[in-house]
Structures are given as C-alpha cells and as structure tokens.
Amino acid sequence: MSMTTTTEPAAVLEYRLSATDRCDSCGAQAYIAAEVGGSELLYCAHHGRKYEEKLRAIATSWHDETARLDERD
C-alpha cells in the first residue's frame, strides 16, 4: 500500500501594508503597524524606529515590514 503525503504551502502573510497606508506622523508610506488601545497606528520606517521602544511597551501587536525596503534595491 502506498501513502502519499502532501506538504502545506508556505504560510502567506495575512496582513500586508500597501502603498496607500501612510505614516501617522509624516504621511510617508507606512511599513510598521502597531495596535495600541484597540487602535491601529501606522508609521514609516523612520518614525517606527523613533517610537519603537515606547510603543512596544504598550502595544498589543507589532507588525514590521521594513525588510521590504531592502527588496527595492
């Protein structure tokens, strides 16, 4: 008797920021999303890093897509 095994496809990101998501501080494209007090805050890489220490202490989630910046080269 032969058994076949199936492999699950690689996990797909269920949440991806797009070019229309803008930084709450300066309006640049957002690459970081943090949930704080039930609200989503969006930040560009610069402001995300600037506020990261304080935000991570109070955020219930932190979504970072700044690695995408390296993909543009």
CHARMM-style PDB file with segment names, atoms N, HN, CA, C and O in Angstrom:
ATOM      1  N   MET     1       0.845  -1.178   0.000  1.00  0.00      PROA
ATOM      2  CA  MET     1       0.000   0.000   0.000  1.00  0.00      PROA
ATOM      3  C   MET     1       0.890   1.242   0.000  1.00  0.00      PROA
ATOM      4  O   MET     1       1.811   1.353   0.810  1.00  0.00      PROA
ATOM      5  N   SER     2       0.621   2.137  -0.878  1.00  0.00      PROA
ATOM      6  HN  SER     2      -0.126   2.046  -1.536  1.00  0.00      PROA
ATOM      7  CA  SER     2       1.433   3.339  -0.985  1.00  0.00      PROA
ATOM      8  C   SER     2       0.698   4.515  -0.348  1.00  0.00      PROA
ATOM      9  O   SER     2      -0.512   4.678  -0.500  1.00  0.00      PROA
ATOM     10  N   MET     3       1.462   5.317   0.363  1.00  0.00      PROA
ATOM     11  HN  MET     3       2.446   5.184   0.487  1.00  0.00      PROA
ATOM     12  CA  MET     3       0.877   6.505   1.001  1.00  0.00      PROA
ATOM     13  C   MET     3       1.469   7.737   0.354  1.00  0.00      PROA
ATOM     14  O   MET     3       2.666   7.798   0.076  1.00  0.00      PROA
ATOM     15  N   THR     4       0.633   8.695   0.124  1.00  0.00      PROA
ATOM     16  HN  THR     4      -0.340   8.646   0.350  1.00  0.00      PROA
ATOM     17  CA  THR     4       1.127   9.965  -0.389  1.00  0.00      PROA
ATOM     18  C   THR     4       1.030  11.001   0.715  1.00  0.00      PROA
ATOM     19  O   THR     4       0.085  11.018   1.504  1.00  0.00      PROA
ATOM     20  N   THR     5       1.998  11.834   0.746  1.00  0.00      PROA
ATOM     21  HN  THR     5       2.766  11.820   0.105  1.00  0.00      PROA
ATOM     22  CA  THR     5       1.974  12.910   1.738  1.00  0.00      PROA
ATOM     23  C   THR     5       1.864  14.231   0.995  1.00  0.00      PROA
ATOM     24  O   THR     5       2.409  14.403  -0.095  1.00  0.00      PROA
ATOM     25  N   THR     6       1.175  15.120   1.591  1.00  0.00      PROA
ATOM     26  HN  THR     6       0.733  14.979   2.476  1.00  0.00      PROA
ATOM     27  CA  THR     6       1.049  16.447   0.991  1.00  0.00      PROA
ATOM     28  C   THR     6       1.768  17.435   1.887  1.00  0.00      PROA
ATOM     29  O   THR     6       1.742  17.334   3.114  1.00  0.00      PROA
ATOM     30  N   THR     7       2.385  18.352   1.264  1.00  0.00      PROA
ATOM     31  HN  THR     7       2.407  18.433   0.267  1.00  0.00      PROA
ATOM     32  CA  THR     7       3.034  19.416   2.016  1.00  0.00      PROA
ATOM     33  C   THR     7       2.183  20.666   1.918  1.00  0.00      PROA
ATOM     34  O   THR     7       1.672  21.021   0.856  1.00  0.00      PROA
ATOM     35  N   GLU     8       2.053  21.300   3.025  1.00  0.00      PROA
ATOM     36  HN  GLU     8       2.469  21.011   3.888  1.00  0.00      PROA
ATOM     37  CA  GLU     8       1.276  22.538   3.066  1.00  0.00      PROA
ATOM     38  C   GLU     8       2.090  23.642   2.401  1.00  0.00      PROA
ATOM     39  O   GLU     8       3.311  23.678   2.548  1.00  0.00      PROA
ATOM     40  N   PRO     9       1.439  24.535   1.680  1.00  0.00      PROA
ATOM     41  CA  PRO     9       2.168  25.666   1.100  1.00  0.00      PROA
ATOM     42  C   PRO     9       2.708  26.562   2.210  1.00  0.00      PROA
ATOM     43  O   PRO     9       2.185  26.586   3.324  1.00  0.00      PROA
ATOM     44  N   ALA    10       3.746  27.283   1.882  1.00  0.00      PROA
ATOM     45  HN  ALA    10       4.170  27.264   0.977  1.00  0.00      PROA
ATOM     46  CA  ALA    10       4.339  28.203   2.857  1.00  0.00      PROA
ATOM     47  C   ALA    10       3.274  29.186   3.338  1.00  0.00      PROA
ATOM     48  O   ALA    10       2.388  29.586   2.582  1.00  0.00      PROA
ATOM     49  N   ALA    11       3.380  29.558   4.584  1.00  0.00      PROA
ATOM     50  HN  ALA    11       4.100  29.233   5.197  1.00  0.00      PROA
ATOM     51  CA  ALA    11       2.411  30.495   5.167  1.00  0.00      PROA
ATOM     52  C   ALA    11       2.447  31.819   4.405  1.00  0.00      PROA
ATOM     53  O   ALA    11       3.514  32.339   4.079  1.00  0.00      PROA
ATOM     54  N   VAL    12       1.289  32.336   4.138  1.00  0.00      PROA
ATOM     55  HN  VAL    12       0.422  31.914   4.403  1.00  0.00      PROA
ATOM     56  CA  VAL    12       1.163  33.606   3.442  1.00  0.00      PROA
ATOM     57  C   VAL    12       0.850  34.670   4.483  1.00  0.00      PROA
ATOM     58  O   VAL    12       0.041  34.452   5.385  1.00  0.00      PROA
ATOM     59  N   LEU    13       1.491  35.805   4.352  1.00  0.00      PROA
ATOM     60  HN  LEU    13       2.148  35.981   3.620  1.00  0.00      PROA
ATOM     61  CA  LEU    13       1.196  36.894   5.277  1.00  0.00      PROA
ATOM     62  C   LEU    13      -0.271  37.252   5.151  1.00  0.00      PROA
ATOM     63  O   LEU    13      -0.759  37.529   4.055  1.00  0.00      PROA
ATOM     64  N   GLU    14      -0.970  37.246   6.269  1.00  0.00      PROA
ATOM     65  HN  GLU    14      -0.574  37.021   7.159  1.00  0.00      PROA
ATOM     66  CA  GLU    14      -2.384  37.574   6.213  1.00  0.00      PROA
ATOM     67  C   GLU    14      -2.622  39.074   6.239  1.00  0.00      PROA
ATOM     68  O   GLU    14      -3.726  39.536   5.951  1.00  0.00      PROA
ATOM     69  N   TYR    15      -1.609  39.822   6.577  1.00  0.00      PROA
ATOM     70  HN  TYR    15      -0.712  39.446   6.810  1.00  0.00      PROA
ATOM     71  CA  TYR    15      -1.749  41.276   6.641  1.00  0.00      PROA
ATOM     72  C   TYR    15      -0.542  41.898   5.971  1.00  0.00      PROA
ATOM     73  O   TYR    15       0.596  41.633   6.360  1.00  0.00      PROA
ATOM     74  N   ARG    16      -0.775  42.701   4.992  1.00  0.00      PROA
ATOM     75  HN  ARG    16      -1.699  42.917   4.676  1.00  0.00      PROA
ATOM     76  CA  ARG    16       0.333  43.344   4.289  1.00  0.00      PROA
ATOM     77  C   ARG    16      -0.015  44.809   4.071  1.00  0.00      PROA
ATOM     78  O   ARG    16      -1.073  45.135   3.532  1.00  0.00      PROA
ATOM     79  N   LEU    17       0.868  45.670   4.486  1.00  0.00      PROA
ATOM     80  HN  LEU    17       1.728  45.406   4.924  1.00  0.00      PROA
ATOM     81  CA  LEU    17       0.666  47.098   4.281  1.00  0.00      PROA
ATOM     82  C   LEU    17       0.850  47.417   2.800  1.00  0.00      PROA
ATOM     83  O   LEU    17       1.663  46.788   2.123  1.00  0.00      PROA
ATOM     84  N   SER    18       0.107  48.380   2.305  1.00  0.00      PROA
ATOM     85  HN  SER    18      -0.553  48.891   2.855  1.00  0.00      PROA
ATOM     86  CA  SER    18       0.206  48.755   0.892  1.00  0.00      PROA
ATOM     87  C   SER    18       0.681  50.198   0.772  1.00  0.00      PROA
ATOM     88  O   SER    18       0.858  50.898   1.769  1.00  0.00      PROA
ATOM     89  N   ALA    19       0.878  50.617  -0.448  1.00  0.00      PROA
ATOM     90  HN  ALA    19       0.734  50.048  -1.258  1.00  0.00      PROA
ATOM     91  CA  ALA    19       1.337  51.985  -0.702  1.00  0.00      PROA
ATOM     92  C   ALA    19       0.327  53.026  -0.250  1.00  0.00      PROA
ATOM     93  O   ALA    19       0.676  54.195  -0.088  1.00  0.00      PROA
ATOM     94  N   THR    20      -0.916  52.619  -0.046  1.00  0.00      PROA
ATOM     95  HN  THR    20      -1.200  51.669  -0.177  1.00  0.00      PROA
ATOM     96  CA  THR    20      -1.928  53.580   0.401  1.00  0.00      PROA
ATOM     97  C   THR    20      -1.934  53.750   1.918  1.00  0.00      PROA
ATOM     98  O   THR    20      -2.583  54.660   2.433  1.00  0.00      PROA
ATOM     99  N   ASP    21      -1.215  52.883   2.641  1.00  0.00      PROA
ATOM    100  HN  ASP    21      -0.687  52.144   2.222  1.00  0.00      PROA
ATOM    101  CA  ASP    21      -1.106  53.030   4.096  1.00  0.00      PROA
ATOM    102  C   ASP    21      -0.027  54.057   4.389  1.00  0.00      PROA
ATOM    103  O   ASP    21       1.112  53.920   3.942  1.00  0.00      PROA
ATOM    104  N   ARG    22      -0.389  55.079   5.137  1.00  0.00      PROA
ATOM    105  HN  ARG    22      -1.314  55.190   5.500  1.00  0.00      PROA
ATOM    106  CA  ARG    22       0.515  56.224   5.342  1.00  0.00      PROA
ATOM    107  C   ARG    22       0.880  56.399   6.809  1.00  0.00      PROA
ATOM    108  O   ARG    22       0.090  56.079   7.698  1.00  0.00      PROA
ATOM    109  N   CYS    23       2.071  56.905   7.051  1.00  0.00      PROA
ATOM    110  HN  CYS    23       2.712  57.165   6.329  1.00  0.00      PROA
ATOM    111  CA  CYS    23       2.578  57.167   8.395  1.00  0.00      PROA
ATOM    112  C   CYS    23       1.707  58.211   9.090  1.00  0.00      PROA
ATOM    113  O   CYS    23       1.391  59.254   8.518  1.00  0.00      PROA
ATOM    114  N   ASP    24       1.324  57.914  10.332  1.00  0.00      PROA
ATOM    115  HN  ASP    24       1.580  57.067  10.797  1.00  0.00      PROA
ATOM    116  CA  ASP    24       0.513  58.854  11.112  1.00  0.00      PROA
ATOM    117  C   ASP    24       1.299  60.101  11.498  1.00  0.00      PROA
ATOM    118  O   ASP    24       0.694  61.115  11.845  1.00  0.00      PROA
ATOM    119  N   SER    25       2.632  60.059  11.449  1.00  0.00      PROA
ATOM    120  HN  SER    25       3.124  59.235  11.167  1.00  0.00      PROA
ATOM    121  CA  SER    25       3.437  61.226  11.816  1.00  0.00      PROA
ATOM    122  C   SER    25       3.739  62.157  10.653  1.00  0.00      PROA
ATOM    123  O   SER    25       3.656  63.378  10.786  1.00  0.00      PROA
ATOM    124  N   CYS    26       4.098  61.563   9.491  1.00  0.00      PROA
ATOM    125  HN  CYS    26       4.165  60.571   9.383  1.00  0.00      PROA
ATOM    126  CA  CYS    26       4.564  62.422   8.404  1.00  0.00      PROA
ATOM    127  C   CYS    26       3.890  62.186   7.057  1.00  0.00      PROA
ATOM    128  O   CYS    26       4.085  62.972   6.130  1.00  0.00      PROA
ATOM    129  N   GLY    27       3.109  61.132   6.928  1.00  0.00      PROA
ATOM    130  HN  GLY    27       2.950  60.493   7.681  1.00  0.00      PROA
ATOM    131  CA  GLY    27       2.418  60.876   5.679  1.00  0.00      PROA
ATOM    132  C   GLY    27       3.186  60.031   4.675  1.00  0.00      PROA
ATOM    133  O   GLY    27       2.667  59.741   3.597  1.00  0.00      PROA
ATOM    134  N   ALA    28       4.411  59.628   5.001  1.00  0.00      PROA
ATOM    135  HN  ALA    28       4.833  59.864   5.877  1.00  0.00      PROA
ATOM    136  CA  ALA    28       5.180  58.744   4.114  1.00  0.00      PROA
ATOM    137  C   ALA    28       4.555  57.348   4.131  1.00  0.00      PROA
ATOM    138  O   ALA    28       3.685  57.067   4.955  1.00  0.00      PROA
ATOM    139  N   GLN    29       4.994  56.480   3.228  1.00  0.00      PROA
ATOM    140  HN  GLN    29       5.701  56.708   2.559  1.00  0.00      PROA
ATOM    141  CA  GLN    29       4.450  55.126   3.185  1.00  0.00      PROA
ATOM    142  C   GLN    29       4.737  54.413   4.501  1.00  0.00      PROA
ATOM    143  O   GLN    29       5.852  54.466   5.019  1.00  0.00      PROA
ATOM    144  N   ALA    30       3.715  53.745   5.034  1.00  0.00      PROA
ATOM    145  HN  ALA    30       2.809  53.701   4.613  1.00  0.00      PROA
ATOM    146  CA  ALA    30       3.850  53.033   6.310  1.00  0.00      PROA
ATOM    147  C   ALA    30       4.408  51.634   6.092  1.00  0.00      PROA
ATOM    148  O   ALA    30       3.997  50.922   5.175  1.00  0.00      PROA
ATOM    149  N   TYR    31       5.338  51.257   6.938  1.00  0.00      PROA
ATOM    150  HN  TYR    31       5.671  51.835   7.683  1.00  0.00      PROA
ATOM    151  CA  TYR    31       5.917  49.916   6.933  1.00  0.00      PROA
ATOM    152  C   TYR    31       5.772  49.240   8.290  1.00  0.00      PROA
ATOM    153  O   TYR    31       6.120  48.070   8.445  1.00  0.00      PROA
ATOM    154  N   ILE    32       5.263  49.971   9.267  1.00  0.00      PROA
ATOM    155  HN  ILE    32       4.981  50.923   9.141  1.00  0.00      PROA
ATOM    156  CA  ILE    32       5.085  49.437  10.615  1.00  0.00      PROA
ATOM    157  C   ILE    32       3.662  49.751  11.075  1.00  0.00      PROA
ATOM    158  O   ILE    32       3.177  50.872  10.928  1.00  0.00      PROA
ATOM    159  N   ALA    33       3.008  48.737  11.634  1.00  0.00      PROA
ATOM    160  HN  ALA    33       3.402  47.826  11.754  1.00  0.00      PROA
ATOM    161  CA  ALA    33       1.675  48.921  12.206  1.00  0.00      PROA
ATOM    162  C   ALA    33       1.713  48.416  13.638  1.00  0.00      PROA
ATOM    163  O   ALA    33       2.192  47.313  13.902  1.00  0.00      PROA
ATOM    164  N   ALA    34       1.215  49.215  14.551  1.00  0.00      PROA
ATOM    165  HN  ALA    34       0.826  50.111  14.336  1.00  0.00      PROA
ATOM    166  CA  ALA    34       1.152  48.830  15.957  1.00  0.00      PROA
ATOM    167  C   ALA    34      -0.276  49.016  16.442  1.00  0.00      PROA
ATOM    168  O   ALA    34      -0.935  49.999  16.105  1.00  0.00      PROA
ATOM    169  N   GLU    35      -0.746  48.068  17.231  1.00  0.00      PROA
ATOM    170  HN  GLU    35      -0.211  47.268  17.505  1.00  0.00      PROA
ATOM    171  CA  GLU    35      -2.074  48.203  17.815  1.00  0.00      PROA
ATOM    172  C   GLU    35      -1.904  48.635  19.262  1.00  0.00      PROA
ATOM    173  O   GLU    35      -1.245  47.963  20.056  1.00  0.00      PROA
ATOM    174  N   VAL    36      -2.503  49.758  19.585  1.00  0.00      PROA
ATOM    175  HN  VAL    36      -3.038  50.304  18.940  1.00  0.00      PROA
ATOM    176  CA  VAL    36      -2.412  50.321  20.933  1.00  0.00      PROA
ATOM    177  C   VAL    36      -3.809  50.739  21.361  1.00  0.00      PROA
ATOM    178  O   VAL    36      -4.454  51.550  20.696  1.00  0.00      PROA
ATOM    179  N   GLY    37      -4.270  50.188  22.463  1.00  0.00      PROA
ATOM    180  HN  GLY    37      -3.747  49.529  23.004  1.00  0.00      PROA
ATOM    181  CA  GLY    37      -5.588  50.546  22.984  1.00  0.00      PROA
ATOM    182  C   GLY    37      -6.718  50.307  22.001  1.00  0.00      PROA
ATOM    183  O   GLY    37      -7.701  51.047  21.995  1.00  0.00      PROA
ATOM    184  N   GLY    38      -6.591  49.278  21.167  1.00  0.00      PROA
ATOM    185  HN  GLY    38      -5.792  48.676  21.171  1.00  0.00      PROA
ATOM    186  CA  GLY    38      -7.633  48.958  20.209  1.00  0.00      PROA
ATOM    187  C   GLY    38      -7.578  49.769  18.924  1.00  0.00      PROA
ATOM    188  O   GLY    38      -8.414  49.578  18.041  1.00  0.00      PROA
ATOM    189  N   SER    39      -6.621  50.662  18.804  1.00  0.00      PROA
ATOM    190  HN  SER    39      -5.942  50.818  19.522  1.00  0.00      PROA
ATOM    191  CA  SER    39      -6.461  51.470  17.592  1.00  0.00      PROA
ATOM    192  C   SER    39      -5.177  51.088  16.878  1.00  0.00      PROA
ATOM    193  O   SER    39      -4.178  50.751  17.514  1.00  0.00      PROA
ATOM    194  N   GLU    40      -5.209  51.141  15.555  1.00  0.00      PROA
ATOM    195  HN  GLU    40      -6.020  51.415  15.038  1.00  0.00      PROA
ATOM    196  CA  GLU    40      -4.016  50.846  14.781  1.00  0.00      PROA
ATOM    197  C   GLU    40      -3.267  52.130  14.485  1.00  0.00      PROA
ATOM    198  O   GLU    40      -3.847  53.108  14.013  1.00  0.00      PROA
ATOM    199  N   LEU    41      -1.981  52.119  14.764  1.00  0.00      PROA
ATOM    200  HN  LEU    41      -1.510  51.325  15.148  1.00  0.00      PROA
ATOM    201  CA  LEU    41      -1.106  53.244  14.457  1.00  0.00      PROA
ATOM    202  C   LEU    41      -0.168  52.801  13.349  1.00  0.00      PROA
ATOM    203  O   LEU    41       0.391  51.706  13.409  1.00  0.00      PROA
ATOM    204  N   LEU    42       0.010  53.640  12.338  1.00  0.00      PROA
ATOM    205  HN  LEU    42      -0.444  54.529  12.289  1.00  0.00      PROA
ATOM    206  CA  LEU    42       0.880  53.321  11.211  1.00  0.00      PROA
ATOM    207  C   LEU    42       2.059  54.274  11.190  1.00  0.00      PROA
ATOM    208  O   LEU    42       1.910  55.472  11.429  1.00  0.00      PROA
ATOM    209  N   TYR    43       3.244  53.727  10.900  1.00  0.00      PROA
ATOM    210  HN  TYR    43       3.365  52.753  10.706  1.00  0.00      PROA
ATOM    211  CA  TYR    43       4.453  54.541  10.862  1.00  0.00      PROA
ATOM    212  C   TYR    43       5.360  54.146   9.717  1.00  0.00      PROA
ATOM    213  O   TYR    43       5.422  52.979   9.332  1.00  0.00      PROA
ATOM    214  N   CYS    44       6.062  55.125   9.175  1.00  0.00      PROA
ATOM    215  HN  CYS    44       6.011  56.074   9.488  1.00  0.00      PROA
ATOM    216  CA  CYS    44       7.120  54.854   8.206  1.00  0.00      PROA
ATOM    217  C   CYS    44       8.275  54.217   8.989  1.00  0.00      PROA
ATOM    218  O   CYS    44       8.233  54.155  10.217  1.00  0.00      PROA
ATOM    219  N   ALA    45       9.285  53.756   8.292  1.00  0.00      PROA
ATOM    220  HN  ALA    45       9.319  53.806   7.294  1.00  0.00      PROA
ATOM    221  CA  ALA    45      10.415  53.115   8.968  1.00  0.00      PROA
ATOM    222  C   ALA    45      11.076  54.078   9.961  1.00  0.00      PROA
ATOM    223  O   ALA    45      11.405  53.687  11.081  1.00  0.00      PROA
ATOM    224  N   HSD    46      11.267  55.326   9.553  1.00  0.00      PROA
ATOM    225  HN  HSD    46      11.000  55.644   8.644  1.00  0.00      PROA
ATOM    226  CA  HSD    46      11.929  56.320  10.415  1.00  0.00      PROA
ATOM    227  C   HSD    46      11.173  56.532  11.726  1.00  0.00      PROA
ATOM    228  O   HSD    46      11.753  56.415  12.806  1.00  0.00      PROA
ATOM    229  N   HSD    47       9.886  56.842  11.631  1.00  0.00      PROA
ATOM    230  HN  HSD    47       9.415  56.937  10.754  1.00  0.00      PROA
ATOM    231  CA  HSD    47       9.119  57.116  12.849  1.00  0.00      PROA
ATOM    232  C   HSD    47       8.840  55.842  13.647  1.00  0.00      PROA
ATOM    233  O   HSD    47       8.752  55.890  14.874  1.00  0.00      PROA
ATOM    234  N   GLY    48       8.703  54.724  12.973  1.00  0.00      PROA
ATOM    235  HN  GLY    48       8.774  54.686  11.976  1.00  0.00      PROA
ATOM    236  CA  GLY    48       8.537  53.457  13.682  1.00  0.00      PROA
ATOM    237  C   GLY    48       9.724  53.167  14.579  1.00  0.00      PROA
ATOM    238  O   GLY    48       9.561  52.763  15.730  1.00  0.00      PROA
ATOM    239  N   ARG    49      10.924  53.377  14.044  1.00  0.00      PROA
ATOM    240  HN  ARG    49      11.056  53.706  13.109  1.00  0.00      PROA
ATOM    241  CA  ARG    49      12.135  53.157  14.846  1.00  0.00      PROA
ATOM    242  C   ARG    49      12.255  54.207  15.955  1.00  0.00      PROA
ATOM    243  O   ARG    49      12.696  53.902  17.063  1.00  0.00      PROA
ATOM    244  N   LYS    50      11.863  55.430  15.648  1.00  0.00      PROA
ATOM    245  HN  LYS    50      11.505  55.677  14.748  1.00  0.00      PROA
ATOM    246  CA  LYS    50      11.950  56.510  16.627  1.00  0.00      PROA
ATOM    247  C   LYS    50      11.078  56.224  17.855  1.00  0.00      PROA
ATOM    248  O   LYS    50      11.488  56.486  18.986  1.00  0.00      PROA
ATOM    249  N   TYR    51       9.868  55.684  17.626  1.00  0.00      PROA
ATOM    250  HN  TYR    51       9.535  55.472  16.707  1.00  0.00      PROA
ATOM    251  CA  TYR    51       8.926  55.451  18.718  1.00  0.00      PROA
ATOM    252  C   TYR    51       8.858  53.994  19.173  1.00  0.00      PROA
ATOM    253  O   TYR    51       8.080  53.663  20.067  1.00  0.00      PROA
ATOM    254  N   GLU    52       9.662  53.124  18.569  1.00  0.00      PROA
ATOM    255  HN  GLU    52      10.295  53.394  17.843  1.00  0.00      PROA
ATOM    256  CA  GLU    52       9.545  51.689  18.819  1.00  0.00      PROA
ATOM    257  C   GLU    52       9.645  51.299  20.294  1.00  0.00      PROA
ATOM    258  O   GLU    52       8.815  50.530  20.778  1.00  0.00      PROA
ATOM    259  N   GLU    53      10.609  51.795  20.995  1.00  0.00      PROA
ATOM    260  HN  GLU    53      11.284  52.420  20.602  1.00  0.00      PROA
ATOM    261  CA  GLU    53      10.793  51.397  22.393  1.00  0.00      PROA
ATOM    262  C   GLU    53       9.554  51.706  23.235  1.00  0.00      PROA
ATOM    263  O   GLU    53       9.088  50.857  23.994  1.00  0.00      PROA
ATOM    264  N   LYS    54       9.033  52.905  23.099  1.00  0.00      PROA
ATOM    265  HN  LYS    54       9.412  53.595  22.482  1.00  0.00      PROA
ATOM    266  CA  LYS    54       7.844  53.293  23.871  1.00  0.00      PROA
ATOM    267  C   LYS    54       6.602  52.543  23.407  1.00  0.00      PROA
ATOM    268  O   LYS    54       5.789  52.111  24.224  1.00  0.00      PROA
ATOM    269  N   LEU    55       6.458  52.388  22.090  1.00  0.00      PROA
ATOM    270  HN  LEU    55       7.118  52.739  21.426  1.00  0.00      PROA
ATOM    271  CA  LEU    55       5.270  51.716  21.563  1.00  0.00      PROA
ATOM    272  C   LEU    55       5.232  50.237  21.925  1.00  0.00      PROA
ATOM    273  O   LEU    55       4.183  49.724  22.316  1.00  0.00      PROA
ATOM    274  N   ARG    56       6.352  49.552  21.802  1.00  0.00      PROA
ATOM    275  HN  ARG    56       7.204  49.969  21.484  1.00  0.00      PROA
ATOM    276  CA  ARG    56       6.370  48.115  22.110  1.00  0.00      PROA
ATOM    277  C   ARG    56       5.979  47.836  23.554  1.00  0.00      PROA
ATOM    278  O   ARG    56       5.432  46.776  23.857  1.00  0.00      PROA
ATOM    279  N   ALA    57       6.255  48.776  24.441  1.00  0.00      PROA
ATOM    280  HN  ALA    57       6.699  49.638  24.195  1.00  0.00      PROA
ATOM    281  CA  ALA    57       5.914  48.593  25.854  1.00  0.00      PROA
ATOM    282  C   ALA    57       4.401  48.592  26.081  1.00  0.00      PROA
ATOM    283  O   ALA    57       3.921  48.014  27.056  1.00  0.00      PROA
ATOM    284  N   ILE    58       3.648  49.236  25.184  1.00  0.00      PROA
ATOM    285  HN  ILE    58       4.038  49.706  24.392  1.00  0.00      PROA
ATOM    286  CA  ILE    58       2.204  49.340  25.381  1.00  0.00      PROA
ATOM    287  C   ILE    58       1.386  48.699  24.253  1.00  0.00      PROA
ATOM    288  O   ILE    58       0.168  48.566  24.378  1.00  0.00      PROA
ATOM    289  N   ALA    59       2.034  48.305  23.166  1.00  0.00      PROA
ATOM    290  HN  ALA    59       3.022  48.413  23.064  1.00  0.00      PROA
ATOM    291  CA  ALA    59       1.324  47.755  22.009  1.00  0.00      PROA
ATOM    292  C   ALA    59       0.874  46.320  22.265  1.00  0.00      PROA
ATOM    293  O   ALA    59       1.583  45.534  22.893  1.00  0.00      PROA
ATOM    294  N   THR    60      -0.314  45.995  21.771  1.00  0.00      PROA
ATOM    295  HN  THR    60      -0.890  46.633  21.261  1.00  0.00      PROA
ATOM    296  CA  THR    60      -0.794  44.611  21.846  1.00  0.00      PROA
ATOM    297  C   THR    60      -0.351  43.822  20.627  1.00  0.00      PROA
ATOM    298  O   THR    60      -0.381  42.591  20.647  1.00  0.00      PROA
ATOM    299  N   SER    61       0.062  44.511  19.558  1.00  0.00      PROA
ATOM    300  HN  SER    61       0.086  45.511  19.541  1.00  0.00      PROA
ATOM    301  CA  SER    61       0.657  43.836  18.403  1.00  0.00      PROA
ATOM    302  C   SER    61       1.614  44.796  17.710  1.00  0.00      PROA
ATOM    303  O   SER    61       1.477  46.017  17.791  1.00  0.00      PROA
ATOM    304  N   TRP    62       2.593  44.198  17.021  1.00  0.00      PROA
ATOM    305  HN  TRP    62       2.704  43.207  16.955  1.00  0.00      PROA
ATOM    306  CA  TRP    62       3.603  44.975  16.307  1.00  0.00      PROA
ATOM    307  C   TRP    62       3.858  44.269  14.987  1.00  0.00      PROA
ATOM    308  O   TRP    62       4.298  43.119  14.981  1.00  0.00      PROA
ATOM    309  N   HSD    63       3.596  44.922  13.887  1.00  0.00      PROA
ATOM    310  HN  HSD    63       3.239  45.856  13.892  1.00  0.00      PROA
ATOM    311  CA  HSD    63       3.765  44.344  12.553  1.00  0.00      PROA
ATOM    312  C   HSD    63       4.793  45.184  11.806  1.00  0.00      PROA
ATOM    313  O   HSD    63       4.561  46.366  11.550  1.00  0.00      PROA
ATOM    314  N   ASP    64       5.927  44.584  11.455  1.00  0.00      PROA
ATOM    315  HN  ASP    64       6.116  43.624  11.663  1.00  0.00      PROA
ATOM    316  CA  ASP    64       7.050  45.309  10.871  1.00  0.00      PROA
ATOM    317  C   ASP    64       7.369  44.756   9.482  1.00  0.00      PROA
ATOM    318  O   ASP    64       7.741  43.591   9.341  1.00  0.00      PROA
ATOM    319  N   GLU    65       7.221  45.587   8.475  1.00  0.00      PROA
ATOM    320  HN  GLU    65       6.919  46.533   8.590  1.00  0.00      PROA
ATOM    321  CA  GLU    65       7.539  45.201   7.104  1.00  0.00      PROA
ATOM    322  C   GLU    65       8.706  46.015   6.546  1.00  0.00      PROA
ATOM    323  O   GLU    65       8.823  46.160   5.329  1.00  0.00      PROA
ATOM    324  N   THR    66       9.564  46.544   7.405  1.00  0.00      PROA
ATOM    325  HN  THR    66       9.469  46.426   8.393  1.00  0.00      PROA
ATOM    326  CA  THR    66      10.672  47.363   6.930  1.00  0.00      PROA
ATOM    327  C   THR    66      11.663  46.557   6.089  1.00  0.00      PROA
ATOM    328  O   THR    66      12.434  47.148   5.333  1.00  0.00      PROA
ATOM    329  N   ALA    67      11.666  45.243   6.197  1.00  0.00      PROA
ATOM    330  HN  ALA    67      11.040  44.763   6.811  1.00  0.00      PROA
ATOM    331  CA  ALA    67      12.547  44.413   5.367  1.00  0.00      PROA
ATOM    332  C   ALA    67      12.215  44.583   3.891  1.00  0.00      PROA
ATOM    333  O   ALA    67      13.065  44.347   3.033  1.00  0.00      PROA
ATOM    334  N   ARG    68      10.991  44.988   3.589  1.00  0.00      PROA
ATOM    335  HN  ARG    68      10.300  45.179   4.286  1.00  0.00      PROA
ATOM    336  CA  ARG    68      10.594  45.235   2.205  1.00  0.00      PROA
ATOM    337  C   ARG    68      11.411  46.352   1.574  1.00  0.00      PROA
ATOM    338  O   ARG    68      11.562  46.389   0.353  1.00  0.00      PROA
ATOM    339  N   LEU    69      11.938  47.260   2.382  1.00  0.00      PROA
ATOM    340  HN  LEU    69      11.815  47.230   3.374  1.00  0.00      PROA
ATOM    341  CA  LEU    69      12.738  48.361   1.847  1.00  0.00      PROA
ATOM    342  C   LEU    69      14.003  47.827   1.174  1.00  0.00      PROA
ATOM    343  O   LEU    69      14.458  48.395   0.181  1.00  0.00      PROA
ATOM    344  N   ASP    70      14.567  46.758   1.695  1.00  0.00      PROA
ATOM    345  HN  ASP    70      14.198  46.297   2.502  1.00  0.00      PROA
ATOM    346  CA  ASP    70      15.761  46.149   1.116  1.00  0.00      PROA
ATOM    347  C   ASP    70      15.458  45.473  -0.212  1.00  0.00      PROA
ATOM    348  O   ASP    70      16.354  45.336  -1.045  1.00  0.00      PROA
ATOM    349  N   GLU    71      14.214  45.046  -0.432  1.00  0.00      PROA
ATOM    350  HN  GLU    71      13.486  45.158   0.245  1.00  0.00      PROA
ATOM    351  CA  GLU    71      13.808  44.361  -1.653  1.00  0.00      PROA
ATOM    352  C   GLU    71      13.776  45.297  -2.856  1.00  0.00      PROA
ATOM    353  O   GLU    71      13.802  44.837  -3.997  1.00  0.00      PROA
ATOM    354  N   ARG    72      13.719  46.592  -2.614  1.00  0.00      PROA
ATOM    355  HN  ARG    72      13.697  46.965  -1.687  1.00  0.00      PROA
ATOM    356  CA  ARG    72      13.584  47.554  -3.708  1.00  0.00      PROA
ATOM    357  C   ARG    72      14.906  47.791  -4.438  1.00  0.00      PROA
ATOM    358  O   ARG    72      14.907  48.357  -5.531  1.00  0.00      PROA
ATOM    359  N   ASP    73      16.007  47.380  -3.867  1.00  0.00      PROA
ATOM    360  HN  ASP    73      16.007  46.921  -2.979  1.00  0.00      PROA
ATOM    361  CA  ASP    73      17.321  47.628  -4.494  1.00  0.00      PROA
ATOM    362  C   ASP    73      17.517  46.830  -5.755  1.00  0.00      PROA
ATOM    363  OT1 ASP    73      18.565  46.930  -6.393  1.00  0.00      PROA
TER     364      ASP     73
END
